[in-house]
Amino acid sequence: MILLDSSFLCAWYNQRDVHHPAAREVMRRFLAGEWGRGVVLEYVFLEVVTVLLARRGREAAFEASRRLMEAREVEVFPCSDLFLGAVDAFRSQPGRELSFTDAAIVAAADRLGIQPVATFDEGLREIEGLEVVP
């Protein structure tokens, strides 16, 4: 399995994003089955549609939400059970400034045993023991 981060998904859905070519390559590998099913945390879903709404408009945000919810390769994972772990990860980050969503990704990777994480977020790259692609 692979966790899909909002920076990765936003780059994939936004052809104007500087990371779009790299996201396209990671998506090709993902769809070829290199990591198995993708997991999109509920928090990531919220971030993706919000960012796309702001940057690309309503149609792009709606299309991304539809595609994520209908994709057979992706599971949208509710975060209620992860909330307290995400709060702990957020509060205990020494010297970093991860967003709450990124802290939830760290907590989910640990608790659910899911690696790698598809992201362009430099903060996540600094987390020891977290495998990141590309």
N, CA, C and O atoms as a GROMACS GRO file, in nm:
protein
  536
    1MET      N    1   0.084  -0.118   0.000
    1MET     CA    2   0.000   0.000   0.000
    1MET      C    3   0.088   0.124   0.000
    1MET      O    4   0.206   0.120   0.038
    2ILE      N    5   0.029   0.233  -0.043
    2ILE     CA    6   0.099   0.361  -0.046
    2ILE      C    7   0.003   0.470   0.002
    2ILE      O    8  -0.113   0.474  -0.039
    3LEU      N    9   0.053   0.558   0.086
    3LEU     CA   10  -0.025   0.675   0.129
    3LEU      C   11  -0.007   0.785   0.025
    3LEU      O   12   0.106   0.814  -0.015
    4LEU      N   13  -0.114   0.845  -0.017
    4LEU     CA   14  -0.108   0.953  -0.116
    4LEU      C   15  -0.131   1.086  -0.045
    4LEU      O   16  -0.236   1.108   0.016
    5ASP      N   17  -0.032   1.175  -0.054
    5ASP     CA   18  -0.038   1.305   0.012
    5ASP      C   19  -0.103   1.408  -0.079
    5ASP      O   20  -0.107   1.391  -0.201
    6SER      N   21  -0.152   1.515  -0.018
    6SER     CA   22  -0.219   1.620  -0.096
    6SER      C   23  -0.124   1.689  -0.192
    6SER      O   24  -0.166   1.726  -0.302
    7SER      N   25   0.004   1.709  -0.156
    7SER     CA   26   0.097   1.774  -0.249
    7SER      C   27   0.112   1.691  -0.376
    7SER      O   28   0.121   1.746  -0.486
    8PHE      N   29   0.116   1.560  -0.361
    8PHE     CA   30   0.125   1.470  -0.476
    8PHE      C   31  -0.003   1.477  -0.560
    8PHE      O   32   0.003   1.494  -0.681
    9LEU      N   33  -0.119   1.463  -0.495
    9LEU     CA   34  -0.245   1.462  -0.568
    9LEU      C   35  -0.274   1.596  -0.635
    9LEU      O   36  -0.323   1.599  -0.748
   10CYS      N   37  -0.244   1.705  -0.567
   10CYS     CA   38  -0.265   1.837  -0.629
   10CYS      C   39  -0.175   1.853  -0.751
   10CYS      O   40  -0.218   1.909  -0.852
   11ALA      N   41  -0.051   1.806  -0.743
   11ALA     CA   42   0.040   1.814  -0.858
   11ALA      C   43  -0.011   1.726  -0.973
   11ALA      O   44   0.002   1.762  -1.089
   12TRP      N   45  -0.067   1.611  -0.939
   12TRP     CA   46  -0.121   1.521  -1.042
   12TRP      C   47  -0.241   1.585  -1.114
   12TRP      O   48  -0.250   1.580  -1.236
   13TYR      N   49  -0.332   1.644  -1.037
   13TYR     CA   50  -0.452   1.703  -1.096
   13TYR      C   51  -0.430   1.839  -1.160
   13TYR      O   52  -0.512   1.882  -1.241
   14ASN      N   53  -0.321   1.908  -1.127
   14ASN     CA   54  -0.296   2.043  -1.178
   14ASN      C   55  -0.177   2.039  -1.273
   14ASN      O   56  -0.062   2.034  -1.230
   15GLN      N   57  -0.204   2.042  -1.402
   15GLN     CA   58  -0.098   2.035  -1.502
   15GLN      C   59  -0.003   2.155  -1.497
   15GLN      O   60   0.108   2.149  -1.550
   16ARG      N   61  -0.045   2.264  -1.435
   16ARG     CA   62   0.041   2.382  -1.421
   16ARG      C   63   0.136   2.373  -1.302
   16ARG      O   64   0.226   2.455  -1.288
   17ASP      N   65   0.116   2.273  -1.217
   17ASP     CA   66   0.201   2.256  -1.098
   17ASP      C   67   0.343   2.218  -1.141
   17ASP      O   68   0.362   2.138  -1.232
   18VAL      N   69   0.442   2.277  -1.075
   18VAL     CA   70   0.582   2.250  -1.108
   18VAL      C   71   0.617   2.102  -1.090
   18VAL      O   72   0.708   2.053  -1.157
   19HIS      N   73   0.548   2.032  -1.004
   19HIS     CA   74   0.574   1.890  -0.979
   19HIS      C   75   0.490   1.796  -1.065
   19HIS      O   76   0.496   1.675  -1.047
   20HIS      N   77   0.411   1.850  -1.157
   20HIS     CA   78   0.320   1.765  -1.236
   20HIS      C   79   0.394   1.654  -1.312
   20HIS      O   80   0.349   1.540  -1.308
   21PRO      N   81   0.506   1.682  -1.380
   21PRO     CA   82   0.574   1.572  -1.450
   21PRO      C   83   0.618   1.458  -1.356
   21PRO      O   84   0.602   1.341  -1.390
   22ALA      N   85   0.672   1.492  -1.241
   22ALA     CA   86   0.712   1.388  -1.145
   22ALA      C   87   0.590   1.315  -1.091
   22ALA      O   88   0.593   1.193  -1.072
   23ALA      N   89   0.482   1.388  -1.065
   23ALA     CA   90   0.359   1.326  -1.016
   23ALA      C   91   0.303   1.230  -1.122
   23ALA      O   92   0.252   1.123  -1.088
   24ARG      N   93   0.311   1.268  -1.247
   24ARG     CA   94   0.263   1.183  -1.356
   24ARG      C   95   0.340   1.051  -1.357
   24ARG      O   96   0.280   0.945  -1.377
   25GLU      N   97   0.472   1.057  -1.336
   25GLU     CA   98   0.554   0.936  -1.334
   25GLU      C   99   0.521   0.847  -1.213
   25GLU      O  100   0.510   0.726  -1.227
   26VAL      N  101   0.506   0.908  -1.095
   26VAL     CA  102   0.469   0.830  -0.977
   26VAL      C  103   0.330   0.768  -0.996
   26VAL      O  104   0.308   0.653  -0.959
   27MET      N  105   0.238   0.843  -1.055
   27MET     CA  106   0.104   0.790  -1.080
   27MET      C  107   0.109   0.674  -1.177
   27MET      O  108   0.036   0.575  -1.160
   28ARG      N  109   0.193   0.683  -1.278
   28ARG     CA  110   0.208   0.572  -1.373
   28ARG      C  111   0.254   0.446  -1.299
   28ARG      O  112   0.199   0.338  -1.321
   29ARG      N  113   0.352   0.460  -1.212
   29ARG     CA  114   0.404   0.348  -1.134
   29ARG      C  115   0.296   0.293  -1.040
   29ARG      O  116   0.281   0.171  -1.025
   30PHE      N  117   0.223   0.384  -0.977
   30PHE     CA  118   0.115   0.343  -0.886
   30PHE      C  119   0.009   0.264  -0.960
   30PHE      O  120  -0.031   0.156  -0.915
   31LEU      N  121  -0.038   0.316  -1.074
   31LEU     CA  122  -0.143   0.249  -1.150
   31LEU      C  123  -0.095   0.117  -1.209
   31LEU      O  124  -0.176   0.030  -1.240
   32ALA      N  125   0.037   0.102  -1.226
   32ALA     CA  126   0.094  -0.024  -1.273
   32ALA      C  127   0.101  -0.127  -1.160
   32ALA      O  128   0.138  -0.242  -1.183
   33GLY      N  129   0.066  -0.086  -1.038
   33GLY     CA  130   0.060  -0.178  -0.927
   33GLY      C  131   0.187  -0.190  -0.844
   33GLY      O  132   0.199  -0.284  -0.764
   34GLU      N  133   0.282  -0.099  -0.860
   34GLU     CA  134   0.409  -0.110  -0.789
   34GLU      C  135   0.393  -0.114  -0.638
   34GLU      O  136   0.468  -0.184  -0.571
   35TRP      N  137   0.296  -0.041  -0.584
   35TRP     CA  138   0.278  -0.035  -0.438
   35TRP      C  139   0.145  -0.092  -0.392
   35TRP      O  140   0.115  -0.087  -0.272
   36GLY      N  141   0.066  -0.144  -0.480
   36GLY     CA  142  -0.066  -0.193  -0.441
   36GLY      C  143  -0.166  -0.077  -0.432
   36GLY      O  144  -0.151   0.023  -0.502
   37ARG      N  145  -0.265  -0.092  -0.347
   37ARG     CA  146  -0.370   0.010  -0.334
   37ARG      C  147  -0.317   0.138  -0.271
   37ARG      O  148  -0.223   0.136  -0.192
   38GLY      N  149  -0.380   0.248  -0.309
   38GLY     CA  150  -0.348   0.377  -0.251
   38GLY      C  151  -0.444   0.410  -0.138
   38GLY      O  152  -0.562   0.373  -0.142
   39VAL      N  153  -0.393   0.480  -0.038
   39VAL     CA  154  -0.476   0.523   0.074
   39VAL      C  155  -0.473   0.675   0.078
   39VAL      O  156  -0.366   0.736   0.082
   40VAL      N  157  -0.590   0.735   0.077
   40VAL     CA  158  -0.606   0.880   0.088
   40VAL      C  159  -0.679   0.906   0.218
   40VAL      O  160  -0.796   0.871   0.234
   41LEU      N  161  -0.608   0.970   0.312
   41LEU     CA  162  -0.674   1.004   0.438
   41LEU      C  163  -0.784   1.107   0.412
   41LEU      O  164  -0.772   1.190   0.322
   42GLU      N  165  -0.888   1.101   0.491
   42GLU     CA  166  -0.997   1.198   0.483
   42GLU      C  167  -0.943   1.341   0.485
   42GLU      O  168  -0.991   1.427   0.411
   43TYR      N  169  -0.843   1.368   0.570
   43TYR     CA  170  -0.784   1.502   0.579
   43TYR      C  171  -0.718   1.541   0.447
   43TYR      O  172  -0.727   1.657   0.405
   44VAL      N  173  -0.652   1.446   0.382
   44VAL     CA  174  -0.587   1.472   0.254
   44VAL      C  175  -0.694   1.503   0.149
   44VAL      O  176  -0.678   1.598   0.071
   45PHE      N  177  -0.801   1.426   0.146
   45PHE     CA  178  -0.911   1.451   0.053
   45PHE      C  179  -0.961   1.595   0.069
   45PHE      O  180  -0.978   1.667  -0.030
   46LEU      N  181  -0.983   1.636   0.194
   46LEU     CA  182  -1.030   1.772   0.220
   46LEU      C  183  -0.932   1.876   0.168
   46LEU      O  184  -0.973   1.975   0.106
   47GLU      N  185  -0.805   1.854   0.192
   47GLU     CA  186  -0.702   1.949   0.147
   47GLU      C  187  -0.696   1.957  -0.006
   47GLU      O  188  -0.687   2.066  -0.062
   48VAL      N  189  -0.702   1.842  -0.071
   48VAL     CA  190  -0.692   1.839  -0.218
   48VAL      C  191  -0.806   1.916  -0.282
   48VAL      O  192  -0.782   2.002  -0.367
   49VAL      N  193  -0.929   1.888  -0.243
   49VAL     CA  194  -1.040   1.957  -0.308
   49VAL      C  195  -1.041   2.106  -0.274
   49VAL      O  196  -1.083   2.187  -0.356
   50THR      N  197  -0.997   2.142  -0.155
   50THR     CA  198  -0.991   2.283  -0.117
   50THR      C  199  -0.884   2.357  -0.197
   50THR      O  200  -0.909   2.466  -0.247
   51VAL      N  201  -0.766   2.298  -0.209
   51VAL     CA  202  -0.658   2.362  -0.286
   51VAL      C  203  -0.696   2.372  -0.433
   51VAL      O  204  -0.675   2.476  -0.495
   52LEU      N  205  -0.753   2.265  -0.489
   52LEU     CA  206  -0.792   2.271  -0.630
   52LEU      C  207  -0.904   2.372  -0.653
   52LEU      O  208  -0.906   2.439  -0.757
   53LEU      N  209  -0.996   2.383  -0.559
   53LEU     CA  210  -1.101   2.484  -0.571
   53LEU      C  211  -1.039   2.623  -0.578
   53LEU      O  212  -1.080   2.705  -0.661
   54ALA      N  213  -0.942   2.650  -0.493
   54ALA     CA  214  -0.878   2.782  -0.489
   54ALA      C  215  -0.791   2.808  -0.612
   54ALA      O  216  -0.788   2.920  -0.663
   55ARG      N  217  -0.720   2.707  -0.659
   55ARG     CA  218  -0.622   2.727  -0.767
   55ARG      C  219  -0.676   2.702  -0.906
   55ARG      O  220  -0.634   2.767  -1.002
   56ARG      N  221  -0.771   2.606  -0.919
   56ARG     CA  222  -0.817   2.566  -1.052
   56ARG      C  223  -0.967   2.583  -1.072
   56ARG      O  224  -1.016   2.571  -1.185
   57GLY      N  225  -1.042   2.612  -0.965
   57GLY     CA  226  -1.184   2.635  -0.979
   57GLY      C  227  -1.270   2.517  -0.941
   57GLY      O  228  -1.223   2.406  -0.915
   58ARG      N  229  -1.398   2.547  -0.939
   58ARG     CA  230  -1.498   2.451  -0.892
   58ARG      C  231  -1.502   2.322  -0.974
   58ARG      O  232  -1.508   2.213  -0.916
   59GLU      N  233  -1.497   2.332  -1.105
   59GLU     CA  234  -1.505   2.214  -1.190
   59GLU      C  235  -1.388   2.118  -1.163
   59GLU      O  236  -1.409   1.997  -1.153
   60ALA      N  237  -1.267   2.171  -1.151
   60ALA     CA  238  -1.150   2.086  -1.123
   60ALA      C  239  -1.162   2.019  -0.986
   60ALA      O  240  -1.129   1.902  -0.972
   61ALA      N  241  -1.209   2.093  -0.887
   61ALA     CA  242  -1.224   2.036  -0.752
   61ALA      C  243  -1.331   1.927  -0.750
   61ALA      O  244  -1.311   1.823  -0.689
   62PHE      N  245  -1.443   1.952  -0.817
   62PHE     CA  246  -1.550   1.852  -0.823
   62PHE      C  247  -1.503   1.726  -0.896
   62PHE      O  248  -1.531   1.614  -0.853
   63GLU      N  249  -1.430   1.745  -1.007
   63GLU     CA  250  -1.381   1.632  -1.084
   63GLU      C  251  -1.282   1.548  -1.003
   63GLU      O  252  -1.288   1.426  -1.005
   64ALA      N  253  -1.193   1.614  -0.932
   64ALA     CA  254  -1.097   1.542  -0.847
   64ALA      C  255  -1.170   1.464  -0.738
   64ALA      O  256  -1.136   1.349  -0.710
   65SER      N  257  -1.270   1.526  -0.676
   65SER     CA  258  -1.343   1.456  -0.570
   65SER      C  259  -1.417   1.335  -0.626
   65SER      O  260  -1.420   1.230  -0.562
   66ARG      N  261  -1.474   1.348  -0.742
   66ARG     CA  262  -1.544   1.236  -0.805
   66ARG      C  263  -1.446   1.124  -0.836
   66ARG      O  264  -1.472   1.007  -0.806
   67ARG      N  265  -1.333   1.159  -0.897
   67ARG     CA  266  -1.235   1.057  -0.936
   67ARG      C  267  -1.178   0.985  -0.815
   67ARG      O  268  -1.161   0.863  -0.818
   68LEU      N  269  -1.149   1.058  -0.709
   68LEU     CA  270  -1.095   0.994  -0.589
   68LEU      C  271  -1.196   0.898  -0.526
   68LEU      O  272  -1.160   0.789  -0.484
   69MET      N  273  -1.322   0.940  -0.520
   69MET     CA  274  -1.424   0.857  -0.457
   69MET      C  275  -1.458   0.733  -0.542
   69MET      O  276  -1.498   0.630  -0.487
   70GLU      N  277  -1.443   0.743  -0.673
   70GLU     CA  278  -1.479   0.632  -0.761
   70GLU      C  279  -1.361   0.541  -0.797
   70GLU      O  280  -1.383   0.433  -0.852
   71ALA      N  281  -1.239   0.581  -0.769
   71ALA     CA  282  -1.121   0.505  -0.809
   71ALA      C  283  -1.116   0.371  -0.736
   71ALA      O  284  -1.123   0.365  -0.614
   72ARG      N  285  -1.104   0.264  -0.812
   72ARG     CA  286  -1.093   0.131  -0.753
   72ARG      C  287  -0.956   0.109  -0.689
   72ARG      O  288  -0.942   0.023  -0.602
   73GLU      N  289  -0.856   0.185  -0.731
   73GLU     CA  290  -0.720   0.168  -0.680
   73GLU      C  291  -0.696   0.243  -0.549
   73GLU      O  292  -0.591   0.228  -0.487
   74VAL      N  293  -0.795   0.323  -0.508
   74VAL     CA  294  -0.776   0.412  -0.394
   74VAL      C  295  -0.885   0.388  -0.290
   74VAL      O  296  -1.002   0.369  -0.321
   75GLU      N  297  -0.841   0.389  -0.164
   75GLU     CA  298  -0.935   0.384  -0.052
   75GLU      C  299  -0.927   0.517   0.022
   75GLU      O  300  -0.820   0.557   0.066
   76VAL      N  301  -1.041   0.584   0.036
   76VAL     CA  302  -1.046   0.706   0.117
   76VAL      C  303  -1.070   0.660   0.260
   76VAL      O  304  -1.172   0.599   0.291
   77PHE      N  305  -0.973   0.692   0.346
   77PHE     CA  306  -0.972   0.639   0.482
   77PHE      C  307  -1.023   0.743   0.581
   77PHE      O  308  -0.964   0.851   0.593
   78PRO      N  309  -1.134   0.713   0.652
   78PRO     CA  310  -1.185   0.806   0.753
   78PRO      C  311  -1.082   0.825   0.865
   78PRO      O  312  -1.011   0.731   0.901
   79CYS      N  313  -1.074   0.943   0.919
   79CYS     CA  314  -0.969   0.976   1.016
   79CYS      C  315  -1.012   0.978   1.161
   79CYS      O  316  -0.930   1.006   1.248
   80SER      N  317  -1.137   0.950   1.191
   80SER     CA  318  -1.182   0.955   1.329
   80SER      C  319  -1.094   0.872   1.422
   80SER      O  320  -1.057   0.918   1.529
   81ASP      N  321  -1.061   0.750   1.381
   81ASP     CA  322  -0.979   0.662   1.464
   81ASP      C  323  -0.834   0.708   1.472
   81ASP      O  324  -0.762   0.668   1.563
   82LEU      N  325  -0.792   0.790   1.379
   82LEU     CA  326  -0.654   0.839   1.376
   82LEU      C  327  -0.638   0.974   1.445
   82LEU      O  328  -0.525   1.022   1.463
   83PHE      N  329  -0.748   1.036   1.482
   83PHE     CA  330  -0.743   1.174   1.528
   83PHE      C  331  -0.649   1.194   1.647
   83PHE      O  332  -0.565   1.284   1.643
   84LEU      N  333  -0.663   1.115   1.750
   84LEU     CA  334  -0.579   1.135   1.869
   84LEU      C  335  -0.432   1.111   1.840
   84LEU      O  336  -0.346   1.183   1.892
   85GLY      N  337  -0.401   1.013   1.756
   85GLY     CA  338  -0.263   0.990   1.715
   85GLY      C  339  -0.208   1.106   1.633
   85GLY      O  340  -0.092   1.142   1.645
   86ALA      N  341  -0.294   1.163   1.550
   86ALA     CA  342  -0.253   1.279   1.469
   86ALA      C  343  -0.227   1.399   1.560
   86ALA      O  344  -0.132   1.474   1.538
   87VAL      N  345  -0.311   1.418   1.661
   87VAL     CA  346  -0.289   1.527   1.756
   87VAL      C  347  -0.154   1.508   1.826
   87VAL      O  348  -0.077   1.603   1.840
   88ASP      N  349  -0.126   1.385   1.871
   88ASP     CA  350   0.002   1.358   1.937
   88ASP      C  351   0.119   1.384   1.844
   88ASP      O  352   0.217   1.447   1.884
   89ALA      N  353   0.110   1.336   1.720
   89ALA     CA  354   0.218   1.358   1.623
   89ALA      C  355   0.236   1.507   1.595
   89ALA      O  356   0.348   1.554   1.580
   90PHE      N  357   0.126   1.580   1.587
   90PHE     CA  358   0.133   1.724   1.561
   90PHE      C  359   0.200   1.798   1.677
   90PHE      O  360   0.284   1.885   1.655
   91ARG      N  361   0.162   1.762   1.799
   91ARG     CA  362   0.214   1.831   1.916
   91ARG      C  363   0.358   1.793   1.951
   91ARG      O  364   0.429   1.871   2.014
   92SER      N  365   0.402   1.675   1.910
   92SER     CA  366   0.534   1.627   1.952
   92SER      C  367   0.642   1.643   1.847
   92SER      O  368   0.749   1.583   1.859
   93GLN      N  369   0.617   1.721   1.745
   93GLN     CA  370   0.717   1.737   1.639
   93GLN      C  371   0.824   1.838   1.681
   93GLN      O  372   0.799   1.959   1.681
   94PRO      N  373   0.942   1.789   1.716
   94PRO     CA  374   1.049   1.880   1.760
   94PRO      C  375   1.116   1.949   1.641
   94PRO      O  376   1.165   1.883   1.549
   95GLY      N  377   1.117   2.080   1.643
   95GLY     CA  378   1.188   2.156   1.541
   95GLY      C  379   1.128   2.152   1.403
   95GLY      O  380   1.191   2.199   1.308
   96ARG      N  381   1.008   2.100   1.388
   96ARG     CA  382   0.943   2.095   1.256
   96ARG      C  383   0.813   2.174   1.263
   96ARG      O  384   0.763   2.209   1.370
   97GLU      N  385   0.762   2.201   1.146
   97GLU     CA  386   0.631   2.266   1.139
   97GLU      C  387   0.544   2.194   1.039
   97GLU      O  388   0.504   2.250   0.938
   98LEU      N  389   0.514   2.067   1.069
   98LEU     CA  390   0.425   1.991   0.983
   98LEU      C  391   0.283   2.041   1.001
   98LEU      O  392   0.243   2.078   1.111
   99SER      N  393   0.209   2.043   0.893
   99SER     CA  394   0.067   2.075   0.905
   99SER      C  395  -0.001   1.961   0.981
   99SER      O  396   0.056   1.854   0.997
  100PHE      N  397  -0.122   1.986   1.026
  100PHE     CA  398  -0.195   1.880   1.096
  100PHE      C  399  -0.216   1.761   1.003
  100PHE      O  400  -0.205   1.646   1.046
  101THR      N  401  -0.246   1.787   0.877
  101THR     CA  402  -0.267   1.678   0.781
  101THR      C  403  -0.140   1.596   0.765
  101THR      O  404  -0.146   1.473   0.761
  102ASP      N  405  -0.024   1.663   0.756
  102ASP     CA  406   0.102   1.590   0.744
  102ASP      C  407   0.131   1.509   0.870
  102ASP      O  408   0.182   1.397   0.860
  103ALA      N  409   0.100   1.564   0.986
  103ALA     CA  410   0.118   1.488   1.111
  103ALA      C  411   0.026   1.365   1.111
  103ALA      O  412   0.065   1.259   1.160
  104ALA      N  413  -0.094   1.379   1.056
  104ALA     CA  414  -0.186   1.265   1.046
  104ALA      C  415  -0.129   1.158   0.952
  104ALA      O  416  -0.147   1.039   0.977
  105ILE      N  417  -0.062   1.200   0.847
  105ILE     CA  418   0.002   1.104   0.754
  105ILE      C  419   0.110   1.026   0.827
  105ILE      O  420   0.121   0.905   0.812
  106VAL      N  421   0.192   1.096   0.906
  106VAL     CA  422   0.297   1.030   0.983
  106VAL      C  423   0.234   0.929   1.080
  106VAL      O  424   0.281   0.816   1.090
  107ALA      N  425   0.130   0.971   1.150
  107ALA     CA  426   0.063   0.882   1.245
  107ALA      C  427   0.001   0.762   1.173
  107ALA      O  428   0.010   0.649   1.223
  108ALA      N  429  -0.060   0.784   1.057
  108ALA     CA  430  -0.123   0.674   0.983
  108ALA      C  431  -0.019   0.577   0.930
  108ALA      O  432  -0.038   0.455   0.936
  109ALA      N  433   0.092   0.629   0.878
  109ALA     CA  434   0.198   0.542   0.828
  109ALA      C  435   0.248   0.450   0.939
  109ALA      O  436   0.272   0.332   0.917
  110ASP      N  437   0.261   0.506   1.058
  110ASP     CA  438   0.308   0.428   1.173
  110ASP      C  439   0.201   0.330   1.221
  110ASP      O  440   0.227   0.210   1.236
  111ARG      N  441   0.082   0.380   1.245
  111ARG     CA  442  -0.023   0.296   1.304
  111ARG      C  443  -0.072   0.188   1.208
  111ARG      O  444  -0.096   0.075   1.249
  112LEU      N  445  -0.087   0.224   1.080
  112LEU     CA  446  -0.141   0.130   0.983
  112LEU      C  447  -0.032   0.050   0.912
  112LEU      O  448  -0.062  -0.044   0.839
  113GLY      N  449   0.093   0.089   0.933
  113GLY     CA  450   0.205   0.020   0.870
  113GLY      C  451   0.208   0.036   0.720
  113GLY      O  452   0.243  -0.056   0.647
  114ILE      N  453   0.170   0.155   0.672
  114ILE     CA  454   0.166   0.181   0.529
  114ILE      C  455   0.289   0.262   0.489
  114ILE      O  456   0.313   0.369   0.544
  115GLN      N  457   0.365   0.211   0.395
  115GLN     CA  458   0.478   0.281   0.335
  115GLN      C  459   0.476   0.247   0.187
  115GLN      O  460   0.429   0.138   0.154
  116PRO      N  461   0.520   0.327   0.100
  116PRO     CA  462   0.572   0.462   0.117
  116PRO      C  463   0.462   0.566   0.116
  116PRO      O  464   0.343   0.534   0.115
  117VAL      N  465   0.505   0.694   0.117
  117VAL     CA  466   0.415   0.808   0.104
  117VAL      C  467   0.452   0.881  -0.024
  117VAL      O  468   0.568   0.916  -0.043
  118ALA      N  469   0.356   0.903  -0.110
  118ALA     CA  470   0.379   0.982  -0.232
  118ALA      C  471   0.357   1.127  -0.195
  118ALA      O  472   0.244   1.167  -0.164
  119THR      N  473   0.463   1.207  -0.199
  119THR     CA  474   0.454   1.347  -0.156
  119THR      C  475   0.566   1.430  -0.217
  119THR      O  476   0.669   1.376  -0.257
  120PHE      N  477   0.544   1.558  -0.223
  120PHE     CA  478   0.649   1.654  -0.258
  120PHE      C  479   0.678   1.743  -0.138
  120PHE      O  480   0.752   1.840  -0.150
  121ASP      N  481   0.623   1.711  -0.024
  121ASP     CA  482   0.638   1.789   0.098
  121ASP      C  483   0.775   1.764   0.160
  121ASP      O  484   0.805   1.652   0.202
  122GLU      N  485   0.857   1.867   0.167
  122GLU     CA  486   0.992   1.854   0.223
  122GLU      C  487   0.989   1.816   0.370
  122GLU      O  488   1.077   1.744   0.417
  123GLY      N  489   0.890   1.864   0.444
  123GLY     CA  490   0.879   1.831   0.586
  123GLY      C  491   0.863   1.682   0.607
  123GLY      O  492   0.919   1.626   0.701
  124LEU      N  493   0.786   1.615   0.522
  124LEU     CA  494   0.768   1.471   0.534
  124LEU      C  495   0.896   1.396   0.498
  124LEU      O  496   0.921   1.288   0.552
  125ARG      N  497   0.975   1.452   0.409
  125ARG     CA  498   1.102   1.388   0.372
  125ARG      C  499   1.200   1.384   0.489
  125ARG      O  500   1.290   1.301   0.492
  126GLU      N  501   1.182   1.473   0.585
  126GLU     CA  502   1.272   1.480   0.700
  126GLU      C  503   1.236   1.384   0.812
  126GLU      O  504   1.311   1.372   0.909
  127ILE      N  505   1.124   1.316   0.801
  127ILE     CA  506   1.080   1.226   0.907
  127ILE      C  507   1.158   1.094   0.898
  127ILE      O  508   1.150   1.022   0.799
  128GLU      N  509   1.232   1.065   1.003
  128GLU     CA  510   1.311   0.943   1.008
  128GLU      C  511   1.221   0.821   1.004
  128GLU      O  512   1.123   0.812   1.078
  129GLY      N  513   1.256   0.727   0.917
  129GLY     CA  514   1.180   0.603   0.904
  129GLY      C  515   1.063   0.609   0.809
  129GLY      O  516   0.996   0.508   0.786
  130LEU      N  517   1.035   0.728   0.753
  130LEU     CA  518   0.925   0.742   0.659
  130LEU      C  519   0.981   0.734   0.517
  130LEU      O  520   1.064   0.816   0.478
  131GLU      N  521   0.935   0.636   0.441
  131GLU     CA  522   0.979   0.621   0.302
  131GLU      C  523   0.894   0.713   0.214
  131GLU      O  524   0.771   0.710   0.221
  132VAL      N  525   0.960   0.793   0.132
  132VAL     CA  526   0.892   0.892   0.050
  132VAL      C  527   0.926   0.871  -0.098
  132VAL      O  528   1.042   0.845  -0.132
  133VAL      N  529   0.827   0.882  -0.186
  133VAL     CA  530   0.848   0.884  -0.330
  133VAL      C  531   0.782   1.007  -0.386
  133VAL      O  532   0.681   1.047  -0.328
  134PRO      N  533   0.827   1.070  -0.490
  134PRO     CA  534   0.945   1.027  -0.567
  134PRO      C  535   1.073   1.064  -0.497
  134PRO      O  536   1.181   1.035  -0.548
   0.00000   0.00000   0.00000
